Amino acid sequence: MKDWIKIINIFLLCTLSFIPFSCTKGKKNLTNKENLRINFPEEPVTMDPRKGGDVYSSAMHFFMFEGLTKISPNSSCDLAVAKKIEISGDNLTYTFHLRECLWSNGIELTADDFEYSWKSMLDPSFPCPNANLLYPILNAEEAKKGLVSLSEVGVKAKDPKTLIVTLKSPTPYFLNLTSFCVFFPVCKSIVERNPKWADTLNSDFVVNGPYILEKWKHQDCLSLNKNTKFWNESEVNLKKIDISLIGNENTVLEMFCNGELDILGSPYTNIPIDAASDLNKKQYLKAFPVGKTLFCSFNVEHPYLKNKHIRRALSLSLDREQIVNAVGILDEVPATNFVAPILKKGLNKELFKSIDLDAAKEELKIGLEELNIETRHLEELCLIYPNQEYSHRIAQIIQNHWKKNLGIQIKVCSVETKTFLEKLNTGDFTISQYFLVAQYDDPMNILDRFRKKSNPKNYSNWENQRYISLLDQSAFELGTKRDLLLDEAEEIFIDEMPIAPIFHGSSIRMIQPYIKGIYTSSIGSVHLEKIYFDEEKLEEKLKIY
């Protein structure tokens, strides 16, 4: 085993205390310091970690479930359900030794639960938008395509407390992967009996993480209580998390100002754009760097967008500086590359200009000639985006840039988030506008999504054999050699422009003065382990008005 592979032991440390909040608005009560109050603008799409794809579902999964490893301020892969990990000398076989854990109903959590969970996601008929994250596992991709049986996938429960995972090639970031919520387990015995276990709050809704769902009023509120069956329950001081479900950003801002919420902003409810500038001037906003990029995705299977020169014209005609100045809140930077700097040790190499009108017009001319069409034909294209004010503002600016700089009047259309995600996953769009957020702390998380057009996260349906070869080669390298291969792959991607990167963002939020110790990972997930209350500031709240 190589020197850089170390076995880590860590206990989940969640010394938290919070302020109470009921599902309906109410006055703040500072006598109870063990509750946290936040807001989601809409209900999570799914409570099943195997099916998650939206930010609010992922937030719930991190609250309620725990995987073999976990994200912490010190590492992207501290031990969690796994108490020990052994890695073979060829870096292909991982043996996870599980600690004594229970599901919230008292049933023992076993390696069979992990094997069942992971393999169920690889069933060709199972709706798992993040199945590609399991593809480093031997025969995982082949099973999802129906080419081999699930029994041939390299995941095996040797005994109740030993899980053996075999990879198809070395994967330097594999333990980072197992920290992401799609790798969290579900209870095999319950799910086999009740496939709809996570659709409503019922006796079969069991979890293995720090918190358990106690109340679920659809389109109204969610409440989480401390899970007394959690293996490290003695270190969890937080008794309750109350989540209101209110979509109007201005209403939620008012609630925060009235002391009815403890945290406002990403990844929960956005801070209203119109209020952001003043809030920033007053130094109320806090920025946390994350692997988050706003982009436009071009469906390359469209007869016009299959032409790379058309795609490049649309991308190079966008004034990224102007977009950031118009809608940026704090620390956004124009994206003149593809992979967010935080995933590349801060490197922010410019691979194209923020705006290049001469090049854009030349690319448009070449594309129109190759397709034998006129500019007016491109007006049938439509940009779709999530039904949120922030996204709407950005879409209007992009529409204006394409009209002003290229003479193309492209339609824009807002879509309810769940429907929007369905359109992305099925390729039912021509151009889409969305945020791409890293799921694990490595450039490969962004690059790998575009390895194969069969990947549901490859919204562009783009594929390039040289690009694939470079990613394959990178699995066998470390350090600078690996970085150079990934850099070359990124350059190919930018040359082809299946997406138009617009800006790299941060996680922006406001926090009441008494809340201390929030940790935000590079993938944007918020972890409550280190939160504590400043006793001297319990009566304070931000004086915004």
N, C-alpha and C positions, 0 to 999 in steps of 0.2 A: 504494500500500500504506500502511495506516495506521501511525502512529508506534508504536502499542503492539505491532505485529507485528515481531518481531526474529528474525533467523537465529542460531541458537545452535550453537556447536561445542564438543563435549566428548568426552573420552576416558573410557572406563570405567575407574575407579580401584578396584582390588580388592586393596589391600595387606593381606592377611590371613595369619594364621598360627594354627594350631590344634593341638589335642591328639588323638591317635589313639584309635580305638574300632573293634573288630571287630564283626561281626554278632552274636556271642554275647558274654555278659558277660565282662569281663576286667579286670585291674588297670590302673590308669592309668600311662601311660608318658610322662613329661614330657621325654624326650630328643628327641621329634619334635613340633614346634610348628606343624604345618601342616595338621592335621586337625580338623574340627569334628564333635561327636557330639550328635545330637538324637534325639527319638522322636516318631513318629506313633502315635496310638491305633488306627489302622486303615489299611489299604492305600488309596492314592489310587484313585479310581474310574476314571480314565483318564489316560494319558500323552500323549494327543493334545490340544494346546492348543485345538483347534477345538471339542472336546466337553466341556471342563471346566465344572464347576458347583459343585464342593465345594472346601473350603479346602485340603485336602491335595493335590489335583490341581493347584490353582493354585500352591501352593508349589513343586511339582516343575517346573511350566512356567516359573516365574521363575528357577529354578536352571538349566534346560537350554536355554531359548530366549531370543531377544531380538528385539524389534520395531523399527519405524522410529524410535520415540522410547522413552525410558525414564524411570522415576521416580528422582529423586535427592534428597538433602537440600535442594538449592537450587531444585528445580523439579519439576513433575509431567510435564514434557515435554522433557527434554534430548535432544539428538541421540544416536542409537544406530546402527542399520544405515544410517539416512539421514545423510549428511554435510552435506546442505544442503536447505532447504525453501523453496519459493517459493509465495506465496499471492497470488491475483489480487485486484484492487482491489475486486471485489464480494464477496470472501470466500467464493466458491463453488468455486474450483478450487485444489487443492493439488498441487504438483509436487514429488515426492520424488526427490532424486538420491542413489543408493545408493553406499556405499563398497565397496571390494573386500572381499568376504566369502566364506568357504567353509563348506560343510556339513562335519560331522565326518568324513565319508568322503572329503573332498577335492574334491567336486563344487562348482562355482561357484554361489553363491546369487544369484538374479536377481529382477528385478521380476516375472517370470512366476510365481515361487513365491508372491509376495504376492497377485497377482491370482487365481491358482488357489485359494489358501487361503481368501480372503475370499468368493469366489464359491461355493465348495463349501459353505460354511456357509449360504449363501442358497438352496441347492437345497431345494425343499419336502420331499424325502425324507430329508434329512441331519439326524441328531439333534444339534442345537446349541442348548442351553438359553439361550445368551447371544446368539443371532442378532439380537435387538433392538438391541444396541449398534451394529450396522452400519446401522441404519435412517436415520441422517442422510445416508447416501450415496444419490445419485439412483437411484431405482427399486429400492432394496434391499428394502424392505418388500413392494413389489409382486411382486418375484421370489420371495420366500419364500412368498407366498400363491399362487404359480402364475399370476399375472395377466400377467406379462411374462417374456420369456426372460432367462437369465443374461447374454446378450450385451448387453442393454440397461442393465445395472447400470453405474453411473458409476465403474468401476475399470478402468484400461487400462494395460498395460505398453507404453510407447512404444518402448522398446528394453531390452536386458538391465539397464541401470542407471538407468532412468527410469520411475517409476510416477506416473501422473496419476489423481487422485481428484476426482470432481465431486460436490458435495453438492446436495441438493434445496433447501436453504435455509441461510443462515449458521448456523454452529454454533460458538459461542465456545469450547467445550471440546473441539473435535475432536482437537487434538494430545494432550490428556490421555487421550482414548479410545485413541489408538494406542499408549499406554504400557501398557495393560492386556493381560494374557496372551492373551485371546481373539483379539487382533489379531496374535499372533506367527505366523510363517510355518511351513509344512511343505514338505518337498521334493517338488515336483510329480512329477518323473520316478519317484520311488520309490513315492509314494502311489498313483499311477495304476496301477502294476504290482502293488503289494501293499497293498490296502486295510487289511489287518490288521497293518501294519508296527509299530504301537505296542502290540499286545496282549501281546507277550513280548519279552524281550531277544534280538535277532537282528541279523544283518548289515545289515538295512534300517532299523534303529532309528538314525536320524541326527538330529542337533540342530545348532543354530547359536549356542548360548549359551556361557557361561563353563565349564559343567560337562557331562560326558557320563555317561550311566548305565553303570556298570561291572559291577554285580551286582544281581540282582533275584530274591530268594527269596520267593515269594508267601507272604504272611501271616507273614513272618519278618523280613526286613531288605532294605534298599536301600543301595547304595553309589554315590557319584558321584565321578568323577575329573576333574581339570583337563582341559579340552578344548584340546589343542595346536593345533587348527585355528581357534580363536576369533580374530577379527580383532584383538583387543586382549589377546592371551594374555600378552604380556610384562608386563602390569600385574596379572596374577592370580597371587598368591602361594599361595593356598590350593590344596593338592594333592588334598584328599579331604574329602568329607562322608559320614559314616556315619549311617544312619537305622535305628534299631530299630523294630519294629512290635509294640508291647505295649499292650494295651487297659486293663489295670488301673492306675488312676491312683496308687494307693498303692505299687504295685511300682515304677512309674517315679519317684515321689518318692524312694523308697529308693535307686534307682540314682543319682539326682542327688546325694543326700547322701553316697553312697559314692565320689563323684568319677568316676562312669562316664558322666555326661552333662554337657555344658557349658551347656546352656540348657534351662529347663523353663517351660512356660506357653504362652499364646496367641502365635501361631496354631497351635502344635504340640499338645502334650498339656496338658490343663487341670490346674491345681493343685488337689488335693483340697479340697473345701469345708471339711471337718472340720479340716484343718490350716491353712487360710488365715488365720484370725484370729490364731493364735499367730505365724505367719510374718510377718504384717503388723506385729504388735507389736514384733517383733525387727528390723523395717525391712529385711527381706530381699526384699520384693516391690517391683517397679518397675512403674509404670503409664505407658502411652504412649497419649495420646488418639487415637482413631480414629473413623471414621464407622461405628459399630456400634450397632444397636438391637435389643433383644429385643422381639418382638411376637407377638400372636395374630392369625392371619389367618382371617377368616370367609368361607366359600364362599358368595357372594351368590346362587348358582344353587340353593341349598337352599331349599325352600319356606318355611322359617321365617326363615332368615338373609337372605333377599332383603328383609326388612323392616328399614329402617334403625333403627327404634326398638328392636328386639330387639338389634341389634348395639350400639347406644349404651348400652343397659342393661347388657349384659355388660361393656363396656369401662369405663363409669363406676363400676361396682361393685367394681372391683379397687383394692385399697389398695397403690399403687405404693411408697410409703414403706416399708411393712411388708415388701414383697417384697425391696426393696433391703437392708433391715436383716437379713433372714433369709439371703439368698444372696449379697449383694454382697461383693466381695473388696476392691476399692480403686477409688475415684473414680467408681463408677456413680452416675447421677443419675436420679430418676424422669422418665419421658418424658411430658411434658404437651404435646407437639407431635409432629411426625412426622420432620422432618429433623434429624439429629444436629448439635449446635452447631458442631462443628469444620468442618462443610461450609458454615456460615453465618458465618464469621469470629467464632465464639464466641457469636453471638446465641442465646439460649435463651428465647424468648418463650413464655409460658404461654397455650396455646389452650384448655385445659380444666383442671379441678381434678384433683389427683392421685387423689382419690377423692371422689365426689359421690353419696352414697347417696340423698338425696331426689330428685335428678334421675334417678338410675338406676331407682328404683322407679316414678317417673312415666312414664319411657320404656317400661318393661316393661308397665305398664298399657295404654298407648296401643297398643303393638305387639300384645299379646294380643287386644285388641278389634278391631284391624284385620284380624288373621288369623283371628279367631273361634275361638281355641283357649284351652286352660288351661295353667297353668304346668307341669303334669305332662307335657305333650306335648314340652316342650323337653328332657326327660331322655333322649330318643333321640339327642341330639347327643353327639359324641365328640371329645375333644381328643387329637390325636396329636402325638408329639414324638420326637426322635432318642433312641436307646437309649444314653444317657449319664447318669451319676449326677447331674450338675449340672442337666440338663434335667428329670430325674425329680423332683428337689426342687421346682423351680419349678412344674411341672405339679400337684403335690399341693397347693401353696399356692393356686394359681388355682382348682382344684377346690373347695377349702375356702371360698374367698371367695364363689364363686357359690352354694354351698349355704347359707352363713351369711347372706349379704347379700340374696339373691334367692329362696332356697328352691328352687334348681334343682340336682339331683344329676346333674351331667354326668359321663359316663364319661371316663377318661383311658387312653391306650394308648401304650406305647413301641414304636418301630419301628426296625429296623436301618437305618442311615443311608442306604445305597443305595436301599433300598425306600422309605424316607421321602421322598427326593428325587423318586423316580418318582411317588409319590402326589401330591406337590405339583405337579409338572409336568403331570400328567394330570387334576388336579382331583378325585382320588379321596379326598376327606376332607370333613368338615363344618367342623371348627376345627383349626388347626395352630399349633404353638408353635415358633418358630425365630428365629435371629438374622439380621437384614438387615444386610449389610456393603457399604459403598460400593465400587464398582469403579473410580471415577475421582473426582477431587477437585472436585466441583461438586454443588450441590443437585439439579440436573437428573437425576443418576444415580439418586436415590431417587424423585423425582417422575415421571420418564419411564417407570418400570416399570409404572405404573398408567394410562398414557395410553390404552392399548387392552387390552381383555380378551383379545385374541389373543396378547399377550406372555406367553411361558411363565413369566416371572418375576412376572407379575401373578397371584399364587396365588389372590386373591379373585375373579377374573373380573369385576371391577368396571369400569365405564366411565361417564363423565360428559361430556357435550358441552361444557359451559362450562369444565370443567377442561382439556379438550383444547385449546379455543380459547386459553386463557391460556398454555399451554405453547407453542403455535404462535407466539403474539405475542412471547413472550420471546426467540425466536431472532433477532429483528430489533432488539433493544435491548441496551444495555450499562449497567453501573453501577447506579445507584439505580432507574432505570426498570425494568430487568430484575428487580431484587430485589423490587420491589413486585408485579410480575406473578406471580412465583413464590410470594410470600407469600400472595397471594389464592388461588392454586391450592391451597396447603397448607391454608388455612382451609376451602375446599370439601371437601377430602379428610377433614379432621377432623370436619366436620359430618356427613358420610356414614358415617364410621367403618367402611370395609371391613376395616380392621385395628384392633387395639387396641395402640397403642404401650405398652410397659411400662417399660423403662428404657434409657437410653443408656449404653453401656459403654466401657471402655478395654481396651487390650491389656495383660494382666497377665502378668508372668513373673519368674522368678528367673534370675540370671546368675552364674556362678562369678566370683570376684573378679579373676581374671586376664584375663577377656574385657572389652575396652573398645571403644567406638565403634559399638555396634549402632544402626542407623537403622531406625525404623518409620515407614512412610508413613501418610498420613491414611486410606488404604483398608485398613490393617492388614497390608500385605505387609512382610516383614522383609528388609532388604537388607544384604548382607554386605560391601559395598564398603569401608567405613571401619573394619571390625573389626581390632583388633590385640591382641597379648598384652602384658600388663604383666609384664616380665621379673622384676621384684622380687616378684611374687605368684604365680609359677608353682606353688609348692608349697602354696598355700593353697586351701582350699575352704570353702564356707559351713558353719559349725558349727551345724547345725540341732538336733541332739539333745543 
